[in-house]
Amino acid sequence: MPLRTLMMLLTITSTILAPGCGDDTTSDEASNGDTTTSRCTEAQEVACVDDMILDLSFHNTVSTSTVENSQDGADWVTSVDATAGGFQNAANNPWVYIKFTAQGAEKVEISDEEALESLEWHIAAHRFKLRLNSGNGGPSCVTAAAMLESDYTTLNASPDGLTYYEESFYSADCTLIEDSYGLGSPQVFMSNWWEYPGCVATTGVPYLLQLDDGRIMKLKVEAYYASGQDSCNAHGSMGSGSGNFTWRWRFL
């Protein structure tokens, strides 16, 4: 088992539901991407907020990044500008906040600090980091499961008894749990989408996400670079335009 995968499993101690959330059942409407009964009735208090503002370089400004969608059969293909001003300036730029809808992924126009009290977003992106709105990540109950042994194309339902996890990248005393690369970045749950053979390569690991309204969706990261992702994956050669995500996803 890769070291980073082992560390993720050892550090994640949360359960499928965040405090204040309801059960995880869905309806027929959920499979069509329509809104169902909310699992989260109100925003929960986020622990370690002061530490997170510093550790994750939060800002009281709204990202100018864009989120664009196209359809490929039943899938949505979403382009997310998570460049955050480039590697050297990333600490000076906010995260981009996104929600998943039946009309595609939509950018939510909120600042990092506003996001700490908002149920309006599902996932946030900042360079290579993807953060769920739950647990240490935010006040909602968006949870996920890494389907390490599955293929995106054949993953069509949530397996019985599957556990979904909330974000848990702080210890009880608010010490940041860092990823295994020593970059000072949080060990977010959705960390297995990438590896580093000399560039940010995509692993193809699909995730199942359970949203605050009970819908289940699958998602995989297809690209991190604007160009050159295939060469990075095959040969470890650096692509260009880092932080330009391509996500493939659909509701189940």
N, C-alpha and C positions, 0 to 999 in steps of 0.2 A: 504494500500500500504506500503511495507517495507520502512523503513527510508532511506536506501541506494538508493533504486530506486527513491524515491521522490527527494533526493538530486541530483541525476544524471539528472533528468528531469529539475530541477530548474537551474542547472549550465550550461547546454548545450544551447548555444544561437546561434550556427553557423547554416548555411544553407546547403542544399544538396551539393553545389558545392564550392570548394575552389577557390580562385582567380586564374585566368589564365586557368581555366578548361572549356571544351566545354559542350555540352548537354549530357544528361544521357541516350540517346537511344542506343540500342544494335541491332546487326544483328543476322541472323541465325547462323553465324559462332560462335558468342559468346556462344550460348547454347551448343556448342560442345567443349568449352574450347579453341578455337583457338583465336589468336590475332585479334583484330578489330582496328578501327581507335582510336588513342590515345585521351583521354580527356584532358591530360596535355601535353602541348607543351614544357614547360621548367620548371625547378625547381623554386619554389617560395621562397621568403625570409621568414624564420621562425622567428617569434617574440620571444622575451624573451630567446634567445639562451644562454646568459651568465648565467642566472638564471637556465635554464634547465640543463646545464652541471653540476652545483653544486647540484641541487635538485634531479636529477635523477641519480647521480653518473656516469656521462659519462666518457669514457676513449678513448684514442687514440690508442687502440689496438683492434685486431679482436678476437672475441670469439672462443674458441676451441671446443665449443659445437657441437653436431651432430643433424641432421634432417634426419629421415628415414621414408620411406613410404611402405605401402602395400595396395592392393586393396581388397575391400569387395563388390562384385557386382559392382554397378555404383559409389560407394563411395570410396574415398581415406581415409585411416586411417594413420595419420601422428604422429610420435613420435618426440617430441621436447625436447631436453635437455636444460631446462631453469634454471638449478640448480645454475648457477653463483657462483660456488665455495661453495655453502651451505649458510644457513641463516646468519651465523656469518661473512662470507667473501663476501657477495653479493655486498657490496658497493665498493669492490676492483676489481670487474669483470664486463666486458661489457655486453651489451644486445646481443642477437642473432637475426639476421635479415633474413627474409624469404620472398620468392615470390611464388605465386601459378601459376603453369603451367599445361598444358595438360598431362605432364609426372609426376605430383605430386608436392608436395611442395619442394622447393629447398632453401638451405642456401645461403645467399649472403655474400661473404667474404669482409665485410667492417667494419670499426670501428664505434663507436658511433658518433665521430665527422664527419667522412666522410658521414654518413647516413643523416646528416643535409643538405647535398647538393645533395642527390642522389634520382633519381626516380626508381632505380632498385629494391627496396624492397616494400612489401605491408604491412607487419605486423612485429612487433618486440616483443620479449618475454624476461622477466627478473623476475625470481621467479614467482609470481602470477600475475604480471602485463603484459597486452597485449596492445600494442600501435600501432595505425594506422599511416600510412604515409600520414598525412594531418594536416592542422591547426597548433596547437601547437606541434603536434607530429612529423611533417616532412614536406618536401617541395613539396610533391605530392598531389593528390586529391583522395586518397582511403577513401571511406566513408562507413558507416554502419548503420543498423537499428536493434534494439533489438526487436525480435518477441516474446514478453512476453506471449502472449496468444496462441502461435502456438506450434505445435509439429514438430520436425525435419522431421520425416518420411512422413508427409503429406504436408510439405511445398515445393511446386514444382514450384512456380512462385512468382515474386514480385507483391504484390497487387497494383492495380491502385492507383496513388496518394500518394504512400508511400514516406515519407521523409527520406533521408539518411543524416547522420550527420558526420562532421569532428571532429577531436579531439579539445577540448576546455577546457584545465585544467589550464589555467592562466587567471587572470583578466586583464583588460586593463592596469593596472599599474604593471603587471608582478608578482602579488602575486599568489603563488601556491594555487590552489583549491584542497584541500586534500580529500581523501576518508573518509567515515564516521566511520572507525575503529580507527582513531587517530594514524595511523602508520607512518604518514608523507609521504605517497605515493600519487601520483597524482590521481585525480578522472578521470581516463581514461573512454572513452565511453563504452568499453567492460568490464564492471565491474560486470554485473549481472550474469556472468557465475558461480559465486561462492557465498557461504555464510559460516558462521562460527559457527557451533553448538558445537565447541570444537575441530574442525579440519577443513581443507579446503574441504568443500563438494561441489560437482558439482550440479547445479540447473537444468541442461538440457535445459536452455534457448537457442534457436537457434538464430543465427544472419544471416542477409543478408549483404553481402559485395559487394560494387560496386568498381571494380578495376579501375586503371588509364586508361585502354584500353576499358572500358565500359562493360566488362563482369560482370555478377552477379553470385555470388556463395552463398551457405548456409554453415554454419559451427556451430558445437557445441563442447564444451569441454566435453569429456567423462571421463577423469581422470587427476588428478594433482599429484597423488602418483604413484610410480612404482608398489606398491602393497598395498592392503588394502582400495582401494577407496570405494568399496561397503559397507564395514563395517563402514567407516566414514559417508557415506550418510545415512545409516540406523540407526546407533547407536551413532554417534558423536565420535567414537574412532579414534585416530590418526593413519594414514597410515605410511608407510615407503618410503623413497626415494622421498621426496617432491621436486617439481620443475620439475618433469618428466611428461610433458603433453602428453595426447593422444587426438588428434583432429579428428573428423569425418567431412568430407566436400565433396562437389561436385559442379561443375558448373551447373547452371540452363539454 
